[in-house]
């Protein structure tokens, strides 16, 4: 699905929910925190060592809207519109068989690193198995979601051997494709999780999110895709969030 189509769908659903909220919306606010597993061009994506060690943290706040719809047959009972503001921080290094080699190439890989900061604003639609205005009766509710985000990223690239950008400090493939950078990047995400309502005003959320960035520069590394085909994929991340939700209504 293209970014334009995703944004169009979200806009249409937002308009539809706003029309459905003729009575009053249900509102909630949430706080979230959890580890983020970042996958870019650092290390080898297929290795468990790289996945488990290139880990940072994600923290954010959320605001939810859902329609007060009386009809039990309405799809709007099962939807929530969620707005997020979050911050991500992760320090990346090379891990895997290539970086473990006892040669010049392996030593240069191990010396490379990047400190990445990402500020994100996003919108997401969530679908709940049980209708959203029925939390007073249901304690547990699984959900799935689909969203899009605008990310302001900053990556500080470095090598323990000295200034980057030359063959003496980084492998040849990274001379032109590794640098400190910053910018904006769109992303799309999918989420799977559940809510548990503690009482009338408080609940907890546990969720897993996969995020795909429409950029390969988020972590400051992007070797030539035509030459180094193993680095052809854009950056993405997996996050496990644990959160607290307060019901305003």
C-alpha angles and dihedrals in degrees: 000000000000123000091246092054092047092051091047092052092048091048092051093047091047090053091047093051092047089054091048092053094079092136106039135301125249108237132199138170126207143189121210138189133171150127121286121209106207121203119190134121095310112105126341114307095212094061122092091214092061093046096050098043101045091071130137135160137267127203129177152148126237138198121202133201126186132169126257094226120167098196112094090206094059117110089213090074088069099045133088127185111216130194119196138193113184145160127216128194126182137160113214134202138164116272131170140065096313094051091047094059117114096230140090094274093051093046092052091049092051090050093056124091145150135208109214128195122184128185113195139190117185150160126219138180116218127196118206125202091222121046114273097234092056100075091114087067101032121060097184128045127170118206145182128206147189125202150157130224144192111222128198104200135185124186124189108200123197146159126215087221095064140267113007125229099069137084093246094068107026135030115270094255090062100046092095098019103057124070146123109275145160137192148114126296133177120224140181127214145191124206138194123188150116141244128219118196113218096186140328094299107026137061143158129229130202117187144162119215132193115199127191118197121211088221138065095204100071093104095037097254129103117146118193108289093205092057102031104039093175087074096052098115128090121239121277139170142203120215132188110201130190113193148175121226127197118201110222095192 
